[in-house]
Amino acid sequence: EVQLVESGGGSVQPGGSLNLSCVASGFPYSEYCVAWFRQDPGKEREAVALINSRRGSTYYADSVKGRFTISQDSAKERVSLLMNMLQPEDTAMYYCAARVANCATIYQPPASIFSYWGQGTQVAVSS
């Protein structure tokens, strides 16, 4: 059984940083794509970053470019999202998602192409 477990959310002041972590278990595949999505109540879930496991290619939404960094560990069991210079508009529930295939990195992927999801971790940015 595939499981994705997120951690690292919390409350910070504007300009602060958080490092989200997604640990995958039961994932028998060697090539896959992991993405971080976020969702505000009443809004659609949007992808903010993704990474392809084999090549390490990445995608970032325009709203987070230069502030967020997605990475995977050498064992490819943990995908992290380092979030710097956080702003109130970054406040949302953040979800880790995975699919058993590569993802295109030239456009924002829809949530519908991901088969596996974590339970989410809350990020709140306020002064």
N, C-alpha and C positions, 0 to 999 in steps of 0.2 A: 504494500500500500504506500503510495506516494504521500508524503507530508511536507508541508512548508510551514516553518514556524518563524514569525517575525519577532524582533525585540529591538529595544533601543529608543523607542518613542519617549516623549516627555514634554515638559513645559520649559520654554526658554524665552529670554527677552530678544527683541529685534537685534540683529547683528550677531546672535549667538550661533552655536553649532550643535548638531546632533549626528550620531553615526548609527544608522539603522542596519540591522543584520537579518538575513534570511538564511536559515539552515534547512537544507533539503535532505530528506531521508527516504529510502525505498525507491530511489530514482535509478533504474537500471540502465539508462541510456547514456551514451558517451557524448552525444551532440544534442544540445538543446539551447533554448533561449530563456533567460530570466529577466523579468521586467519589474520595475516598481511603478505602481499606480497610486493615485491619491483621489480621494472623493470627499467633497463637502456634502452635507445634507441637502437634498433637493437638486443636486447637480450630477452630471454624468461622471463616471470614473474615467480619469485621464492618465495616460502613461507619461511619466516624467523622465524615465531612463530605462535602458535595457542593455544587456550584454549577451553576446553569443559565446557559448562555452568554448568551442574549439578555437576560433580565430581571435576571440577577445574583442571583436568589433563592437562598437557602442553607438547608442543614439541618446540624445538629450532633447527634451522639449525646450523651445526658445526661452520659456519663462525661468528655466533653471540653469541654462548654459553659463559656465564660468563660476557657478556657485556650488553645484552638486557634482559628485564624482562617484561613478559606479565601478565596482571592482569585484573580482572573485579570488578566492584563495587558491593555492597551488593544487589542493585536492579537489577543487571545484565542488565543494560541498557547502560553501558559504558565499553568499553574494552580499556585499555591503553597499550602502549608500551613504556617503559622507556628505552632509549638508552644511554648508557654511553660509554666512551672511543671511541667515534666515529672516524672513519678513512676515508680518501678520498674514499676508495673502498665501503663505505656505501652510497655514493651519489647515489640517485635514486628517482623515484617517488614511494611513498609508498601507498598501497591500503589496505583497510579493506574489508574482504569478510566473508560471513556467509552461512552456510548451515543448513537445518533442520534435523540434525542427529549428532551423535557424530563423531569425527574424530579419526582415529588411531594416536597414538603418537610415533610410533616407526620408522616411515619413513616420508619423506617430501611429503606432499600432493600435488597432481597436481591441477592447477587452475580450471580444468574442473569439479571438484566435487562441486564447490561452485556456488550457484544460485544467490546470491545477492552480489553486489559490490558497494563500494563508489566511489567518483569521483577522489580520490587521493590527496595526499599532498606531496609537493616537499621537499626533504632533500638534502642539499648541504654541503659538508665538504671540506674545503680548507683553506690553510694558506694565 
